[in-house]
């Protein structure tokens, strides 16, 4: 294998070649692309765009060369974390060296709200039994059936269904909004 073929495998031929599989899990959107410039300039460019309002919620760690975008997706919010990886040197047609950097972006759903949602589902069932039982006994003096006999089978099976629906909706919302944010990052960095 020649050195020319090796360098073509290390650096994509296009300036912005994304690796995002179509069948990827939308809960964890993962993209890599190459941009012109060194990591310091890329971070500065993203910071300027955030100050102008183009990338709201952007947080930058200049020392580590990382950035994150938060609070997108619904009903459970997501966080997108990006890392600018060391420069890739390549020779251009004129013989001068071009500096390129790899950006890796990963997105995931924040774990706090799904846990709170599950806790609310679990801890709201039994108070509902007590409330329904007291109401039925107040309005219908002849009511003597233990309410939990029918209340639990009518409510508990739907808790996992509600959680799954909220989780899937969050995944699809995060994937759609995440793609838009990645496209904004590419535009800001001059890679349309």
VEXDREN-2710 file (C-alpha; in Angstrom, 1 decimal):
% VEXDREN-2710
k/r/px/py/pz
1/UNK/0.0/0.0/0.0
2/UNK/1.5/3.4/-1.0
3/UNK/1.7/6.4/1.3
4/UNK/-0.8/8.2/-0.9
5/UNK/-3.4/5.5/-0.3
6/UNK/-2.7/5.6/3.4
7/UNK/-3.2/9.3/3.7
8/UNK/-6.5/9.1/1.8
9/UNK/-7.8/6.6/4.3
10/UNK/-6.7/8.7/7.3
11/UNK/-8.2/11.9/5.9
12/UNK/-11.6/11.9/4.1
13/UNK/-11.4/13.3/0.5
14/UNK/-14.1/15.8/1.3
15/UNK/-13.4/18.5/3.9
16/UNK/-16.5/17.5/5.8
17/UNK/-17.2/13.8/5.5
18/UNK/-19.7/12.7/8.1
19/UNK/-19.9/9.1/9.4
20/UNK/-23.5/8.8/10.6
21/UNK/-25.2/5.4/10.0
22/UNK/-28.8/5.6/9.0
23/UNK/-29.8/2.8/11.4
24/UNK/-28.0/4.2/14.4
25/UNK/-29.7/4.4/17.7
26/UNK/-31.3/7.9/17.9
27/UNK/-30.7/8.0/21.6
28/UNK/-26.9/8.3/21.0
29/UNK/-26.3/10.3/17.8
30/UNK/-22.6/10.0/16.9
31/UNK/-20.9/11.9/14.1
32/UNK/-17.3/12.6/13.0
33/UNK/-16.2/15.1/10.4
34/UNK/-13.0/16.9/9.4
35/UNK/-12.7/20.6/9.3
36/UNK/-9.9/23.0/8.2
37/UNK/-8.0/24.7/10.9
38/UNK/-6.4/23.8/14.3
39/UNK/-8.3/23.0/17.4
40/UNK/-7.8/26.5/19.0
41/UNK/-9.3/28.3/16.0
42/UNK/-12.2/25.9/15.8
43/UNK/-13.1/26.4/19.5
44/UNK/-12.7/30.2/19.1
45/UNK/-15.0/30.1/16.0
46/UNK/-17.7/28.1/17.9
47/UNK/-17.4/30.5/20.9
48/UNK/-17.9/33.6/18.6
49/UNK/-21.0/31.9/17.1
50/UNK/-22.4/31.2/20.5
51/UNK/-21.9/34.8/21.6
52/UNK/-23.8/35.9/18.4
53/UNK/-26.7/33.5/19.3
54/UNK/-26.1/31.0/16.5
55/UNK/-25.4/28.1/19.0
56/UNK/-27.4/28.8/22.1
57/UNK/-26.4/26.8/25.2
58/UNK/-22.9/26.2/24.0
59/UNK/-20.3/25.5/26.8
60/UNK/-16.7/25.4/25.9
61/UNK/-13.7/23.8/27.8
62/UNK/-10.7/25.4/26.0
63/UNK/-8.1/23.3/27.9
64/UNK/-9.6/20.0/26.9
65/UNK/-10.7/21.1/23.5
66/UNK/-14.3/20.1/24.1
67/UNK/-17.7/21.7/23.8
68/UNK/-21.3/20.8/24.7
69/UNK/-24.8/21.9/23.7
70/UNK/-27.5/21.2/26.2
71/UNK/-31.3/21.4/26.7
72/UNK/-32.7/20.3/23.4
73/UNK/-35.2/17.5/22.8
74/UNK/-38.4/16.8/24.6
75/UNK/-39.9/15.6/26.9
76/UNK/-36.5/14.4/28.2
77/UNK/-33.6/16.8/27.4
78/UNK/-30.4/15.8/25.7
79/UNK/-26.8/16.9/25.7
80/UNK/-24.4/16.9/22.8
81/UNK/-20.7/16.7/23.5
82/UNK/-18.1/17.4/21.0
83/UNK/-14.3/17.0/21.0
84/UNK/-11.8/18.6/18.6
85/UNK/-9.1/16.1/18.1
86/UNK/-5.5/16.9/17.2
87/UNK/-4.6/18.3/13.9
88/UNK/-4.1/16.2/10.8
89/UNK/-1.4/17.4/8.5
90/UNK/-1.9/16.9/4.8
91/UNK/-0.1/18.3/1.7
92/UNK/-2.1/20.4/-0.7
93/UNK/-1.6/20.6/-4.5
94/UNK/0.9/23.4/-4.1
95/UNK/3.1/21.5/-1.7
96/UNK/2.2/23.5/1.4
97/UNK/0.8/21.8/4.5
98/UNK/-2.9/22.1/5.4
99/UNK/-4.0/21.7/8.9
100/UNK/-7.2/19.9/9.6
101/UNK/-8.9/18.7/12.8
102/UNK/-11.3/15.9/13.5
103/UNK/-14.5/16.8/15.4
104/UNK/-16.3/13.9/17.2
105/UNK/-19.8/14.7/18.4
106/UNK/-21.9/12.4/20.5
107/UNK/-25.4/13.0/21.8
108/UNK/-27.3/11.3/24.6
109/UNK/-30.4/11.8/26.7
110/UNK/-29.7/13.4/30.1
111/UNK/-30.5/10.7/32.8
112/UNK/-32.2/12.9/35.4
113/UNK/-35.6/13.5/34.0
114/UNK/-36.2/9.8/32.9
115/UNK/-35.4/8.7/36.5
116/UNK/-37.8/11.4/37.9
117/UNK/-40.5/10.4/35.4
118/UNK/-40.2/6.7/36.5
119/UNK/-40.3/7.7/40.2
120/UNK/-43.4/9.8/39.6
121/UNK/-45.1/6.9/37.8
122/UNK/-44.3/4.5/40.6
123/UNK/-45.1/6.7/43.5
124/UNK/-48.3/8.2/42.1
125/UNK/-50.2/4.8/41.8
126/UNK/-50.8/4.1/45.5
127/UNK/-52.0/7.6/46.4
128/UNK/-54.4/7.3/43.5
129/UNK/-55.8/4.2/45.1
130/UNK/-56.4/6.0/48.4
131/UNK/-57.9/9.0/46.7
132/UNK/-60.2/7.0/44.5
133/UNK/-61.3/4.7/47.4
134/UNK/-62.2/7.7/49.7
135/UNK/-64.1/9.4/46.9
136/UNK/-66.1/6.3/46.0
137/UNK/-67.0/5.6/49.7
138/UNK/-68.0/9.3/50.1
139/UNK/-70.4/9.3/47.1
140/UNK/-71.6/5.7/47.2
141/UNK/-72.3/4.5/50.7
142/UNK/-73.0/0.9/49.4
143/UNK/-69.4/0.7/47.9
144/UNK/-67.4/-1.9/49.9
145/UNK/-65.1/-3.5/47.3
146/UNK/-61.4/-2.9/48.1
147/UNK/-60.4/-0.4/45.4
148/UNK/-56.9/-1.7/44.9
149/UNK/-58.3/-4.9/43.4
150/UNK/-59.4/-3.2/40.3
151/UNK/-57.4/0.1/40.4
152/UNK/-53.9/-1.5/40.3
153/UNK/-54.6/-3.7/37.3
154/UNK/-56.0/-0.7/35.4
155/UNK/-53.1/1.6/36.1
156/UNK/-49.9/-0.3/36.6
157/UNK/-49.7/-1.9/33.1
158/UNK/-49.9/1.5/31.5
159/UNK/-46.9/2.9/33.4
160/UNK/-44.3/1.2/31.3
161/UNK/-46.2/2.1/28.1
162/UNK/-46.2/5.8/29.2
163/UNK/-42.5/5.7/29.9
164/UNK/-41.6/3.9/26.6
165/UNK/-43.6/6.5/24.7
166/UNK/-41.9/9.4/26.4
167/UNK/-38.5/7.8/25.8
168/UNK/-39.1/7.1/22.1
169/UNK/-40.4/10.6/21.6
170/UNK/-37.3/12.0/23.3
171/UNK/-35.1/9.9/21.1
172/UNK/-36.7/11.1/17.9
173/UNK/-36.8/14.7/19.0
174/UNK/-33.1/14.6/20.1
175/UNK/-32.1/13.0/16.8
176/UNK/-33.9/15.6/14.7
177/UNK/-32.8/18.6/16.7
178/UNK/-29.3/17.1/17.0
179/UNK/-28.9/16.9/13.3
180/UNK/-30.0/20.5/13.0
181/UNK/-27.4/21.5/15.6
182/UNK/-24.6/19.5/13.8
183/UNK/-25.6/21.3/10.6
184/UNK/-25.3/24.7/12.4
185/UNK/-21.9/23.7/13.6
186/UNK/-20.8/22.8/10.1
187/UNK/-22.1/26.1/8.7
188/UNK/-20.4/28.1/11.5
189/UNK/-17.1/26.3/10.7
190/UNK/-17.5/27.0/7.0
191/UNK/-18.3/23.4/6.0
192/UNK/-21.6/23.4/4.2
END
